[in-house]
C-alpha cells in the first residue's frame, strides 16, 4: 500500500516533443506529490509538486496532471529539450512530513536533438 | 534552497569493514533523512535522523547495520557497518527546511563494496 508505481522505465523523445511520465499510488493518505529530476552524479532536485485539491499545476514547460479518483498523476514536459535528459522520479508523502518520501521506480528520459 | 555537503563523495571498501558518511547542512534544520539508491534503482528511505534522540528507522533497516548520529541541527552521520557487496549503493542525505515542504538532497556518496 506504500508503493508508487512509475512508467515507463525509459523514454526517448525528439527535441520539441512532449514527454509524458505516469505514476500511480495506492495509499489514499498521501497528499503531497512531487516530481524530482536527477542528473548523473547529482542528488535529486525538486521539479514541481502538487496537492490533491487541484487537478493540474503548470510551471513553465512542466505540468502535473492529477486524477484523485484514479489515484494517478503524470508529468508532462512540453517542448522537450536535450538538457531535459535526466532521470525523473515521482514521489508521494503525507503533508505532515514531506521529507519522508516514497519514490517511484524512475524514468530515464533521453531527448534527441 | 539548502546547501548540503556529503563526505566522502565516493569510496571503495572491503567487505566486512564499516564506512561513516558525513552530511553537513548550511543552516539549522529539524528534519534530516538518509536514503539509499541502489544501482539503477529508485530511492528508499533508510531513517529519519533525530537531533538529541535515536534515529527512526524504516522497515527493513536496523540500527546495528546503519547507525546514525545527529549531534546538532546542521550535521549527521550514517555508518554502513559490516559491509557486503549488496551494500554497494548511493547514500543520500536529505533535509526539510523548517516550515518548508521541499526536501533537498545532497549529491550522494557512491559506495562500492568489494
Contacts between the chains, C-beta under 8 A, distances in Angstrom:
chain1	res1	chain2	res2	distance
A	32	B	101	6.8
A	34	B	102	7.7
A	34	B	103	7.7
A	41	B	107	7.1
A	41	B	108	7.9
A	42	B	107	5.7
A	42	B	108	7.6
A	43	B	4	7.6
A	43	B	92	5.5
A	43	B	94	7.9
A	43	B	105	3.3
A	43	B	106	5.3
A	43	B	107	5.0
A	43	B	108	5.4
A	44	B	43	7.0
A	44	B	92	7.8
A	44	B	105	5.1
A	45	B	105	7.1
A	46	B	102	5.0
A	46	B	103	7.1
A	46	B	104	7.8
A	49	B	101	7.3
A	49	B	102	7.5
A	89	B	42	6.4
A	89	B	43	6.9
A	95	B	101	7.7
A	97	B	31	7.5
A	97	B	96	7.8
A	98	B	96	6.5
A	98	B	101	4.5
A	98	B	102	7.5
A	98	B	103	6.3
A	99	B	31	4.8
A	99	B	33	5.3
A	99	B	48	7.5
A	99	B	94	6.3
A	99	B	95	7.4
A	99	B	96	3.6
A	99	B	103	4.8
A	100	B	33	7.0
A	100	B	45	6.1
A	100	B	48	6.9
A	101	B	43	7.4
A	101	B	45	6.8
A	101	B	103	6.2
A	102	B	45	7.8
A	103	B	42	4.5
A	103	B	43	4.6
A	103	B	44	7.4
A	104	B	42	6.4
A	105	B	41	7.4
A	105	B	42	5.0
A	106	B	41	7.5
A	106	B	42	5.2
